[in-house]
Amino acid sequence: MSNDRDPAPGRDAPRAPAGDDAAEASARPRRELVAWRNAVFAVFFLSGFGLASWVARIPAIRDAVGLSTQGVGFVILGGSIASVVGLVAAPWLMARFGARAGMIGTLATASIGLVAVGLGGSLLPSIALIVVGLACFGFGNGAVDVMMNVEGAEAERELGRTVMPLMHAFFSFGTVAGAALAAAASALGVPISVHLSLIAALIAAGVVVAVRFVPLRPELGDLAPDAPRDPIGVRLRRSLAVWADVRLLLIGVVMLGMSFAEGSANDWIALAVVDGHGLDETTGAAVFTVFTIAITTARVLGGPFIDRFGRVAMLRVMAGIGIAGLALFIFGTEPWMLVVGTLMWGVGCSLAFPVGMSAAADVPDRADAAARVSAVAMIGYCAFLVGPPLLGFLGERFGILNALLVLLGLMVVAGIAAPAARERARARPPAE
């Protein structure tokens, strides 16, 4: 099928690949593709599982080592910085060791970090050990984030249908499972060291089993140990060159705006209900629950809609829904307005991050995919890191509801930049 035909007006319709891509798409059996997709689902789940497991034990860790609230913030900041380092290092690690070994190595590093955090938070109380553990965990989880998104985009491309939002939903499923087990461990009086060590063992074993179903692909770094490789200087220049791609930066703008809205909701929505609208804490918690359900459900169901209407149309519609919902939340005067607004807010910002990852990896040169995903991931995660404290600063001076107006502007910008995510090519679904 030719790629020269333009999509229907107003639609960034998927197109069949040409040349080697088409041959590759038809050569891999469907059951192999499904196993690959499920393996990536598992890695997303394990990443969220580990994150929620330690986050849910923060109060107990704080009490065990006598950290102040500010001290907890600095410890978490150290882990966040390590995560950014992992994002930067991921393309090099993937090119050097390949996807399979890279994901095993990075999640193993994260698992070692969890063990250290557990030991430093209970058996051998030590702030230094916790910091070292969080650095390992942050680096490993940050690096695997890029790798699993690259793998997800590759599996999605060969499957010929959108599955990246569902993959990100599996990360959410992992956080729910991790938080639930952490709550059970706390209720049963399981020591932090035992709990996090068991979680680490499950993650390490899980990734070893899962990546067996990830295919080896030389273009993404899966070479024999003695195979020739590009010099590190060449690989570094290729990684830096992606930042000159205007289309990629615009994809980053989409992710920046929507990630800012998502991350800020996670940290401030309950407080905005209480302090901004004067409702009780129970209502605040309930409204936050509505947000988490909305964003997860939209990611589970969003793939077929993207395939039907295209990335650009869906991003624009989602931006409109998010803007309307956030405006209803900010200016609403009745509890039902807050609930409906929150629902629309969650749906509106649900797809930009996974769609942005797919769009970043959607290039003819598959060797550049990891560097491009790493670049937009850094942009997106900067929003998650910077957004909440910035809103706190603005909320202290102008009120939290007024501070949320910043999100409205960013959502508008994200909607305007949506055409950058237009699909370039999409493989046909493989034959049964």
PARO-264722 format. One record per residue (C-alpha): residue number from 1; residue in three letters; z, x, y. Coordinates in Angstrom, 1 decimal, m for minus. Layout:
! PARO-264722
(site NUM; "ALA"; (Z; X; Y));
...
END
This chain:
! PARO-264722
(site 1; "MET"; (0.0; 0.0; 0.0));
(site 2; "SER"; (m0.9; 1.4; 3.4));
(site 3; "ASN"; (1.8; 2.1; 6.0));
(site 4; "ASP"; (m0.6; 1.6; 8.9));
(site 5; "ARG"; (m0.2; m2.1; 9.2));
(site 6; "ASP"; (2.2; m3.2; 12.0));
(site 7; "PRO"; (5.1; m5.4; 11.2));
(site 8; "ALA"; (5.1; m9.0; 12.3));
(site 9; "PRO"; (5.9; m9.4; 16.1));
(site 10; "GLY"; (9.6; m9.3; 16.8));
(site 11; "ARG"; (10.4; m8.0; 13.4));
(site 12; "ASP"; (11.1; m4.4; 12.2));
(site 13; "ALA"; (9.9; m5.5; 8.8));
(site 14; "PRO"; (10.4; m3.1; 5.9));
(site 15; "ARG"; (7.3; m1.2; 4.8));
(site 16; "ALA"; (6.4; 0.5; 1.5));
(site 17; "PRO"; (6.5; 4.3; 1.4));
(site 18; "ALA"; (3.5; 6.5; 1.0));
(site 19; "GLY"; (2.9; 9.5; m1.1));
(site 20; "ASP"; (5.8; 11.2; m2.8));
(site 21; "ASP"; (8.3; 8.6; m1.7));
(site 22; "ALA"; (6.4; 5.8; m3.5));
(site 23; "ALA"; (6.0; 7.9; m6.6));
(site 24; "GLU"; (9.7; 8.7; m6.6));
(site 25; "ALA"; (10.7; 5.1; m6.1));
(site 26; "SER"; (8.6; 3.9; m9.1));
(site 27; "ALA"; (9.6; 6.8; m11.3));
(site 28; "ARG"; (13.4; 6.1; m11.4));
(site 29; "PRO"; (14.4; 3.2; m13.8));
(site 30; "ARG"; (16.3; 0.3; m12.2));
(site 31; "ARG"; (19.4; 0.8; m14.4));
(site 32; "GLU"; (19.6; 4.4; m13.1));
(site 33; "LEU"; (19.4; 3.2; m9.5));
(site 34; "VAL"; (22.1; 0.6; m10.1));
(site 35; "ALA"; (24.3; 3.2; m11.7));
(site 36; "TRP"; (23.7; 5.5; m8.7));
(site 37; "ARG"; (24.5; 2.6; m6.3));
(site 38; "ASN"; (27.7; 1.8; m8.2));
(site 39; "ALA"; (28.7; 5.5; m8.1));
(site 40; "VAL"; (28.5; 5.5; m4.4));
(site 41; "PHE"; (30.4; 2.2; m4.3));
(site 42; "ALA"; (33.2; 4.0; m6.2));
(site 43; "VAL"; (33.2; 7.0; m3.8));
(site 44; "PHE"; (33.5; 4.7; m0.8));
(site 45; "PHE"; (36.4; 2.9; m2.6));
(site 46; "LEU"; (38.2; 6.1; m3.4));
(site 47; "SER"; (37.9; 7.4; 0.2));
(site 48; "GLY"; (39.5; 4.2; 1.6));
(site 49; "PHE"; (42.0; 4.2; m1.3));
(site 50; "GLY"; (43.4; 7.6; m0.4));
(site 51; "LEU"; (43.5; 6.9; 3.3));
(site 52; "ALA"; (45.5; 3.7; 3.1));
(site 53; "SER"; (47.8; 5.3; 0.5));
(site 54; "TRP"; (49.2; 7.8; 2.8));
(site 55; "VAL"; (49.0; 5.8; 6.0));
(site 56; "ALA"; (51.1; 3.0; 4.4));
(site 57; "ARG"; (53.9; 5.6; 3.7));
(site 58; "ILE"; (54.0; 7.0; 7.3));
(site 59; "PRO"; (57.4; 5.3; 8.1));
(site 60; "ALA"; (59.0; 6.7; 5.0));
(site 61; "ILE"; (57.5; 10.2; 5.7));
(site 62; "ARG"; (58.7; 10.0; 9.3));
(site 63; "ASP"; (62.3; 9.2; 8.3));
(site 64; "ALA"; (62.3; 11.9; 5.6));
(site 65; "VAL"; (61.5; 14.7; 8.0));
(site 66; "GLY"; (63.0; 13.2; 11.1));
(site 67; "LEU"; (59.8; 13.0; 13.2));
(site 68; "SER"; (59.8; 11.2; 16.5));
(site 69; "THR"; (57.0; 8.7; 17.3));
(site 70; "GLN"; (55.3; 11.3; 19.4));
(site 71; "GLY"; (55.7; 13.8; 16.6));
(site 72; "VAL"; (54.0; 11.4; 14.2));
(site 73; "GLY"; (51.2; 11.1; 16.7));
(site 74; "PHE"; (50.7; 14.8; 16.8));
(site 75; "VAL"; (50.7; 15.1; 13.1));
(site 76; "ILE"; (48.1; 12.4; 12.8));
(site 77; "LEU"; (46.0; 14.1; 15.5));
(site 78; "GLY"; (46.0; 17.3; 13.4));
(site 79; "GLY"; (44.5; 15.3; 10.5));
(site 80; "SER"; (42.0; 13.7; 12.8));
(site 81; "ILE"; (40.8; 17.1; 14.1));
(site 82; "ALA"; (40.4; 18.3; 10.5));
(site 83; "SER"; (38.3; 15.2; 9.8));
(site 84; "VAL"; (35.9; 16.1; 12.6));
(site 85; "VAL"; (35.7; 19.6; 11.2));
(site 86; "GLY"; (34.8; 18.1; 7.9));
(site 87; "LEU"; (32.1; 16.0; 9.5));
(site 88; "VAL"; (30.6; 19.1; 11.0));
(site 89; "ALA"; (30.8; 21.2; 7.8));
(site 90; "ALA"; (29.4; 18.5; 5.5));
(site 91; "PRO"; (25.7; 19.2; 6.0));
(site 92; "TRP"; (26.2; 22.9; 5.2));
(site 93; "LEU"; (28.4; 22.1; 2.2));
(site 94; "MET"; (25.8; 19.6; 0.9));
(site 95; "ALA"; (23.0; 22.0; 1.3));
(site 96; "ARG"; (25.0; 24.8; m0.3));
(site 97; "PHE"; (26.5; 23.0; m3.3));
(site 98; "GLY"; (24.6; 19.7; m3.6));
(site 99; "ALA"; (25.8; 16.1; m3.5));
(site 100; "ARG"; (27.6; 16.0; m6.8));
(site 101; "ALA"; (29.6; 19.2; m6.4));
(site 102; "GLY"; (30.1; 18.5; m2.7));
(site 103; "MET"; (31.7; 15.1; m3.3));
(site 104; "ILE"; (33.9; 16.4; m6.1));
(site 105; "GLY"; (35.0; 19.4; m4.0));
(site 106; "THR"; (35.7; 17.5; m0.9));
(site 107; "LEU"; (37.6; 14.6; m2.6));
(site 108; "ALA"; (39.5; 17.2; m4.7));
(site 109; "THR"; (40.5; 18.9; m1.4));
(site 110; "ALA"; (41.6; 15.5; m0.1));
(site 111; "SER"; (43.6; 15.0; m3.3));
(site 112; "ILE"; (45.4; 18.4; m2.9));
(site 113; "GLY"; (46.2; 17.4; 0.6));
(site 114; "LEU"; (47.8; 14.1; m0.6));
(site 115; "VAL"; (50.0; 16.0; m3.0));
(site 116; "ALA"; (51.1; 18.4; m0.2));
(site 117; "VAL"; (51.9; 15.4; 2.1));
(site 118; "GLY"; (53.9; 13.8; m0.7));
(site 119; "LEU"; (55.8; 16.9; m1.4));
(site 120; "GLY"; (56.4; 17.6; 2.3));
(site 121; "GLY"; (57.5; 14.0; 2.9));
(site 122; "SER"; (60.1; 13.7; 0.1));
(site 123; "LEU"; (60.7; 16.4; m2.5));
(site 124; "LEU"; (60.4; 19.4; m0.2));
(site 125; "PRO"; (60.9; 17.9; 3.3));
(site 126; "SER"; (58.7; 20.0; 5.6));
(site 127; "ILE"; (56.7; 19.1; 8.7));
(site 128; "ALA"; (54.6; 22.3; 8.2));
(site 129; "LEU"; (53.7; 21.2; 4.6));
(site 130; "ILE"; (52.8; 17.7; 5.8));
(site 131; "VAL"; (50.5; 19.2; 8.5));
(site 132; "VAL"; (48.8; 21.5; 6.0));
(site 133; "GLY"; (48.4; 18.6; 3.6));
(site 134; "LEU"; (46.9; 16.3; 6.3));
(site 135; "ALA"; (44.5; 19.1; 7.3));
(site 136; "CYS"; (43.2; 19.3; 3.7));
(site 137; "PHE"; (43.1; 15.6; 3.4));
(site 138; "GLY"; (41.4; 15.1; 6.8));
(site 139; "PHE"; (38.8; 17.8; 6.1));
(site 140; "GLY"; (38.0; 16.5; 2.6));
(site 141; "ASN"; (37.8; 12.8; 3.6));
(site 142; "GLY"; (35.7; 13.6; 6.7));
(site 143; "ALA"; (33.2; 15.7; 4.8));
(site 144; "VAL"; (32.9; 13.2; 1.9));
(site 145; "ASP"; (32.2; 10.5; 4.5));
(site 146; "VAL"; (29.0; 12.2; 5.5));
(site 147; "MET"; (28.0; 12.9; 1.9));
(site 148; "MET"; (28.7; 9.4; 0.6));
(site 149; "ASN"; (26.7; 7.9; 3.5));
(site 150; "VAL"; (23.8; 10.2; 2.8));
(site 151; "GLU"; (23.9; 9.2; m0.8));
(site 152; "GLY"; (24.2; 5.6; 0.1));
(site 153; "ALA"; (21.2; 5.8; 2.4));
(site 154; "GLU"; (19.2; 7.5; m0.3));
(site 155; "ALA"; (20.1; 4.9; m3.0));
(site 156; "GLU"; (19.4; 2.1; m0.5));
(site 157; "ARG"; (15.9; 3.6; 0.3));
(site 158; "GLU"; (15.0; 3.8; m3.4));
(site 159; "LEU"; (16.4; 0.4; m4.3));
(site 160; "GLY"; (14.3; m1.1; m1.5));
(site 161; "ARG"; (17.0; m3.4; m0.2));
(site 162; "THR"; (19.9; m3.0; 2.2));
(site 163; "VAL"; (23.2; m2.2; 0.5));
(site 164; "MET"; (24.9; 0.1; 3.0));
(site 165; "PRO"; (27.0; m2.7; 4.6));
(site 166; "LEU"; (28.3; m3.6; 1.1));
(site 167; "MET"; (29.2; 0.1; 0.5));
(site 168; "HIS"; (31.3; 0.1; 3.7));
(site 169; "ALA"; (32.9; m3.1; 2.4));
(site 170; "PHE"; (34.0; m1.1; m0.7));
(site 171; "PHE"; (35.8; 1.3; 1.7));
(site 172; "SER"; (37.7; m1.7; 3.0));
(site 173; "PHE"; (38.4; m2.9; m0.6));
(site 174; "GLY"; (39.8; 0.6; m1.2));
(site 175; "THR"; (42.1; 0.4; 1.8));
(site 176; "VAL"; (43.4; m3.0; 0.6));
(site 177; "ALA"; (44.1; m1.6; m2.9));
(site 178; "GLY"; (45.7; 1.6; m1.5));
(site 179; "ALA"; (48.0; m0.4; 0.9));
(site 180; "ALA"; (49.0; m2.8; m1.8));
(site 181; "LEU"; (50.0; m0.1; m4.3));
(site 182; "ALA"; (51.8; 1.7; m1.5));
(site 183; "ALA"; (53.8; m1.4; m0.7));
(site 184; "ALA"; (54.6; m1.8; m4.4));
(site 185; "ALA"; (55.7; 1.8; m4.7));
(site 186; "SER"; (57.9; 1.4; m1.7));
(site 187; "ALA"; (59.5; m1.8; m3.0));
(site 188; "LEU"; (60.2; m0.2; m6.4));
(site 189; "GLY"; (61.7; 2.9; m4.8));
(site 190; "VAL"; (59.0; 5.3; m6.1));
(site 191; "PRO"; (59.4; 8.7; m4.4));
(site 192; "ILE"; (56.6; 9.5; m2.0));
(site 193; "SER"; (55.8; 12.7; m3.9));
(site 194; "VAL"; (55.3; 10.8; m7.1));
(site 195; "HIS"; (53.3; 8.0; m5.5));
(site 196; "LEU"; (50.9; 10.2; m3.6));
(site 197; "SER"; (50.5; 12.6; m6.6));
(site 198; "LEU"; (49.5; 9.7; m8.8));
(site 199; "ILE"; (47.0; 8.5; m6.2));
(site 200; "ALA"; (45.6; 12.0; m5.9));
(site 201; "ALA"; (45.1; 12.2; m9.7));
(site 202; "LEU"; (43.3; 8.9; m9.7));
(site 203; "ILE"; (41.0; 9.9; m6.9));
(site 204; "ALA"; (40.2; 13.3; m8.5));
(site 205; "ALA"; (39.5; 11.7; m11.9));
(site 206; "GLY"; (37.6; 8.8; m10.3));
(site 207; "VAL"; (35.1; 11.0; m8.4));
(site 208; "VAL"; (34.4; 13.2; m11.4));
(site 209; "VAL"; (33.5; 10.2; m13.4));
(site 210; "ALA"; (31.5; 8.5; m10.6));
(site 211; "VAL"; (29.3; 11.4; m9.6));
(site 212; "ARG"; (27.9; 11.8; m13.1));
(site 213; "PHE"; (25.6; 8.9; m12.1));
(site 214; "VAL"; (24.4; 10.5; m8.9));
(site 215; "PRO"; (20.9; 12.0; m9.5));
(site 216; "LEU"; (20.1; 15.6; m8.7));
(site 217; "ARG"; (17.6; 16.0; m5.9));
(site 218; "PRO"; (16.6; 19.5; m4.7));
(site 219; "GLU"; (15.6; 18.3; m1.3));
(site 220; "LEU"; (19.3; 17.5; m0.6));
(site 221; "GLY"; (20.6; 20.8; m1.9));
(site 222; "ASP"; (20.9; 20.1; m5.6));
(site 223; "LEU"; (19.5; 23.5; m6.7));
(site 224; "ALA"; (20.3; 25.8; m9.6));
(site 225; "PRO"; (23.0; 28.3; m8.8));
(site 226; "ASP"; (20.5; 31.2; m8.7));
(site 227; "ALA"; (17.8; 29.4; m6.8));
(site 228; "PRO"; (16.7; 30.8; m3.4));
(site 229; "ARG"; (18.2; 29.1; m0.3));
(site 230; "ASP"; (17.4; 29.1; 3.4));
(site 231; "PRO"; (19.6; 31.7; 5.3));
(site 232; "ILE"; (22.7; 30.2; 6.9));
(site 233; "GLY"; (21.1; 30.8; 10.4));
(site 234; "VAL"; (18.1; 28.6; 9.5));
(site 235; "ARG"; (20.4; 25.9; 8.2));
(site 236; "LEU"; (22.5; 26.0; 11.3));
(site 237; "ARG"; (19.5; 25.7; 13.6));
(site 238; "ARG"; (18.3; 22.7; 11.6));
(site 239; "SER"; (21.7; 21.1; 12.0));
(site 240; "LEU"; (21.8; 21.6; 15.7));
(site 241; "ALA"; (18.2; 20.6; 16.2));
(site 242; "VAL"; (18.9; 17.0; 15.4));
(site 243; "TRP"; (20.9; 16.6; 18.6));
(site 244; "ALA"; (17.6; 16.9; 20.5));
(site 245; "ASP"; (16.3; 13.7; 18.9));
(site 246; "VAL"; (16.5; 10.9; 21.5));
(site 247; "ARG"; (16.1; 8.2; 18.8));
(site 248; "LEU"; (19.1; 9.6; 16.9));
(site 249; "LEU"; (21.2; 9.7; 20.1));
(site 250; "LEU"; (20.3; 6.1; 20.7));
(site 251; "ILE"; (21.4; 5.2; 17.2));
(site 252; "GLY"; (24.6; 7.0; 18.1));
(site 253; "VAL"; (25.0; 4.8; 21.2));
(site 254; "VAL"; (24.8; 1.7; 19.0));
(site 255; "MET"; (27.5; 3.1; 16.7));
(site 256; "LEU"; (29.6; 4.3; 19.7));
(site 257; "GLY"; (29.7; 0.8; 21.3));
(site 258; "MET"; (30.4; m1.1; 18.1));
(site 259; "SER"; (32.8; 1.5; 16.6));
(site 260; "PHE"; (34.7; 1.4; 19.9));
(site 261; "ALA"; (35.0; m2.4; 19.5));
(site 262; "GLU"; (36.1; m2.1; 15.9));
(site 263; "GLY"; (38.6; 0.7; 16.3));
(site 264; "SER"; (40.2; m0.8; 19.4));
(site 265; "ALA"; (40.6; m4.2; 17.6));
(site 266; "ASN"; (42.4; m2.5; 14.7));
(site 267; "ASP"; (45.0; m1.0; 17.1));
(site 268; "TRP"; (45.2; m3.5; 20.0));
(site 269; "ILE"; (44.2; m7.0; 18.9));
(site 270; "ALA"; (47.7; m8.1; 17.7));
(site 271; "LEU"; (49.3; m6.7; 20.8));
(site 272; "ALA"; (46.8; m8.4; 23.1));
(site 273; "VAL"; (47.6; m11.7; 21.4));
(site 274; "VAL"; (51.4; m11.2; 22.1));
(site 275; "ASP"; (51.4; m9.4; 25.5));
(site 276; "GLY"; (48.1; m10.7; 26.9));
(site 277; "HIS"; (48.2; m14.3; 25.8));
(site 278; "GLY"; (52.0; m14.7; 25.4));
(site 279; "LEU"; (52.0; m15.8; 21.8));
(site 280; "ASP"; (54.4; m14.8; 19.1));
(site 281; "GLU"; (54.2; m11.8; 16.8));
(site 282; "THR"; (53.4; m13.9; 13.7));
(site 283; "THR"; (50.3; m15.3; 15.5));
(site 284; "GLY"; (49.3; m11.8; 16.5));
(site 285; "ALA"; (49.4; m10.6; 12.9));
(site 286; "ALA"; (47.5; m13.7; 11.8));
(site 287; "VAL"; (44.8; m13.1; 14.3));
(site 288; "PHE"; (44.4; m9.5; 13.2));
(site 289; "THR"; (44.1; m10.7; 9.6));
(site 290; "VAL"; (41.2; m13.0; 10.8));
(site 291; "PHE"; (39.5; m9.9; 12.2));
(site 292; "THR"; (39.8; m7.9; 9.0));
(site 293; "ILE"; (38.5; m10.8; 6.9));
(site 294; "ALA"; (35.6; m11.4; 9.3));
(site 295; "ILE"; (34.4; m7.8; 9.3));
(site 296; "THR"; (34.7; m7.3; 5.6));
(site 297; "THR"; (33.0; m10.6; 4.7));
(site 298; "ALA"; (30.1; m9.8; 7.1));
(site 299; "ARG"; (29.6; m6.5; 5.4));
(site 300; "VAL"; (29.6; m8.0; 2.0));
(site 301; "LEU"; (27.0; m10.7; 3.0));
(site 302; "GLY"; (25.0; m8.8; 5.6));
(site 303; "GLY"; (22.5; m6.9; 3.5));
(site 304; "PRO"; (20.2; m9.7; 2.6));
(site 305; "PHE"; (20.1; m10.9; 6.2));
(site 306; "ILE"; (19.0; m7.4; 7.3));
(site 307; "ASP"; (16.3; m7.4; 4.7));
(site 308; "ARG"; (15.1; m10.8; 5.8));
(site 309; "PHE"; (15.2; m10.3; 9.6));
(site 310; "GLY"; (15.2; m6.5; 10.1));
(site 311; "ARG"; (17.7; m4.1; 11.5));
(site 312; "VAL"; (16.9; m4.5; 15.2));
(site 313; "ALA"; (17.0; m8.3; 15.2));
(site 314; "MET"; (20.3; m8.3; 13.3));
(site 315; "LEU"; (21.9; m5.7; 15.6));
(site 316; "ARG"; (20.9; m7.7; 18.6));
(site 317; "VAL"; (22.2; m11.0; 17.2));
(site 318; "MET"; (25.4; m9.3; 16.1));
(site 319; "ALA"; (25.8; m7.8; 19.5));
(site 320; "GLY"; (25.4; m11.2; 21.1));
(site 321; "ILE"; (27.9; m12.8; 18.7));
(site 322; "GLY"; (30.4; m10.0; 19.4));
(site 323; "ILE"; (30.0; m10.3; 23.2));
(site 324; "ALA"; (30.5; m14.0; 23.0));
(site 325; "GLY"; (33.5; m13.7; 20.7));
(site 326; "LEU"; (35.2; m11.0; 22.7));
(site 327; "ALA"; (34.7; m13.0; 25.9));
(site 328; "LEU"; (36.2; m16.0; 24.3));
(site 329; "PHE"; (39.2; m13.9; 23.1));
(site 330; "ILE"; (39.8; m12.4; 26.6));
(site 331; "PHE"; (39.3; m15.6; 28.6));
(site 332; "GLY"; (40.4; m18.2; 26.1));
(site 333; "THR"; (43.5; m20.3; 26.9));
(site 334; "GLU"; (44.1; m22.0; 23.5));
(site 335; "PRO"; (45.1; m20.4; 20.2));
(site 336; "TRP"; (42.0; m21.8; 18.5));
(site 337; "MET"; (39.8; m20.0; 21.0));
(site 338; "LEU"; (41.5; m16.7; 20.1));
(site 339; "VAL"; (40.9; m17.3; 16.4));
(site 340; "VAL"; (37.3; m18.3; 16.9));
(site 341; "GLY"; (36.7; m15.4; 19.3));
(site 342; "THR"; (38.3; m12.9; 17.0));
(site 343; "LEU"; (36.2; m14.2; 14.1));
(site 344; "MET"; (33.0; m13.7; 16.2));
(site 345; "TRP"; (34.3; m10.3; 17.4));
(site 346; "GLY"; (34.7; m9.1; 13.9));
(site 347; "VAL"; (31.4; m10.4; 12.7));
(site 348; "GLY"; (29.7; m8.9; 15.8));
(site 349; "CYS"; (30.8; m5.3; 15.2));
(site 350; "SER"; (30.6; m5.3; 11.4));
(site 351; "LEU"; (27.1; m4.0; 10.7));
(site 352; "ALA"; (26.4; m1.4; 13.4));
(site 353; "PHE"; (28.2; 1.5; 11.6));
(site 354; "PRO"; (26.6; 1.1; 8.2));
(site 355; "VAL"; (23.2; 0.2; 9.7));
(site 356; "GLY"; (23.4; 3.2; 12.0));
(site 357; "MET"; (24.1; 5.5; 9.0));
(site 358; "SER"; (21.0; 4.0; 7.2));
(site 359; "ALA"; (18.9; 4.4; 10.3));
(site 360; "ALA"; (20.0; 8.0; 10.9));
(site 361; "ALA"; (19.0; 9.0; 7.3));
(site 362; "ASP"; (15.7; 7.2; 7.6));
(site 363; "VAL"; (13.4; 10.2; 8.2));
(site 364; "PRO"; (10.5; 11.7; 6.2));
(site 365; "ASP"; (12.2; 15.1; 5.8));
(site 366; "ARG"; (15.1; 14.3; 3.4));
(site 367; "ALA"; (16.6; 17.7; 3.9));
(site 368; "ASP"; (17.5; 16.7; 7.5));
(site 369; "ALA"; (19.3; 13.5; 6.4));
(site 370; "ALA"; (22.8; 15.1; 6.0));
(site 371; "ALA"; (22.6; 16.7; 9.4));
(site 372; "ARG"; (21.5; 13.5; 11.1));
(site 373; "VAL"; (24.2; 11.4; 9.3));
(site 374; "SER"; (26.8; 14.0; 10.3));
(site 375; "ALA"; (25.7; 13.8; 14.0));
(site 376; "VAL"; (25.9; 10.0; 14.2));
(site 377; "ALA"; (29.1; 10.0; 12.2));
(site 378; "MET"; (30.7; 12.3; 14.8));
(site 379; "ILE"; (29.6; 10.0; 17.6));
(site 380; "GLY"; (31.0; 6.9; 15.7));
(site 381; "TYR"; (34.3; 8.6; 14.8));
(site 382; "CYS"; (34.8; 9.9; 18.3));
(site 383; "ALA"; (34.8; 6.2; 19.3));
(site 384; "PHE"; (37.5; 5.4; 16.7));
(site 385; "LEU"; (39.6; 8.4; 17.9));
(site 386; "VAL"; (39.1; 8.0; 21.7));
(site 387; "GLY"; (38.9; 4.2; 22.0));
(site 388; "PRO"; (42.5; 3.2; 21.2));
(site 389; "PRO"; (44.3; 5.7; 23.5));
(site 390; "LEU"; (41.8; 5.0; 26.3));
(site 391; "LEU"; (42.5; 1.3; 26.1));
(site 392; "GLY"; (46.2; 2.0; 26.0));
(site 393; "PHE"; (45.8; 4.0; 29.2));
(site 394; "LEU"; (43.8; 1.2; 30.9));
(site 395; "GLY"; (46.0; m1.5; 29.5));
(site 396; "GLU"; (49.1; 0.1; 31.0));
(site 397; "ARG"; (47.6; 0.0; 34.5));
(site 398; "PHE"; (45.4; m3.1; 34.5));
(site 399; "GLY"; (46.7; m5.2; 31.6));
(site 400; "ILE"; (45.5; m5.2; 28.0));
(site 401; "LEU"; (43.1; m8.1; 28.4));
(site 402; "ASN"; (41.4; m6.5; 31.4));
(site 403; "ALA"; (41.1; m3.3; 29.4));
(site 404; "LEU"; (39.2; m5.1; 26.7));
(site 405; "LEU"; (36.4; m5.7; 29.3));
(site 406; "VAL"; (35.3; m2.2; 28.6));
(site 407; "LEU"; (34.3; m3.3; 25.1));
(site 408; "LEU"; (32.1; m6.0; 26.5));
(site 409; "GLY"; (30.1; m3.4; 28.5));
(site 410; "LEU"; (29.8; m1.2; 25.5));
(site 411; "MET"; (28.6; m4.0; 23.3));
(site 412; "VAL"; (25.9; m4.9; 25.8));
(site 413; "VAL"; (24.7; m1.2; 25.8));
(site 414; "ALA"; (24.7; m1.2; 22.0));
(site 415; "GLY"; (22.5; m4.3; 21.9));
(site 416; "ILE"; (20.1; m2.7; 24.4));
(site 417; "ALA"; (19.9; 0.5; 22.3));
(site 418; "ALA"; (19.3; m1.5; 19.0));
(site 419; "PRO"; (15.5; m0.8; 18.8));
(site 420; "ALA"; (16.3; 2.9; 17.9));
(site 421; "ALA"; (17.4; 1.7; 14.5));
(site 422; "ARG"; (14.0; 0.3; 13.6));
(site 423; "GLU"; (13.0; 1.0; 10.0));
(site 424; "ARG"; (10.4; 3.6; 9.4));
(site 425; "ALA"; (9.9; 3.2; 5.7));
(site 426; "ARG"; (11.4; 1.3; 2.8));
(site 427; "ALA"; (10.7; 1.8; m0.9));
(site 428; "ARG"; (9.6; m1.2; m3.0));
(site 429; "PRO"; (12.3; m2.5; m5.4));
(site 430; "PRO"; (11.7; m0.8; m8.8));
(site 431; "ALA"; (10.4; m2.7; m11.7));
(site 432; "GLU"; (12.9; m4.1; m14.2));
END
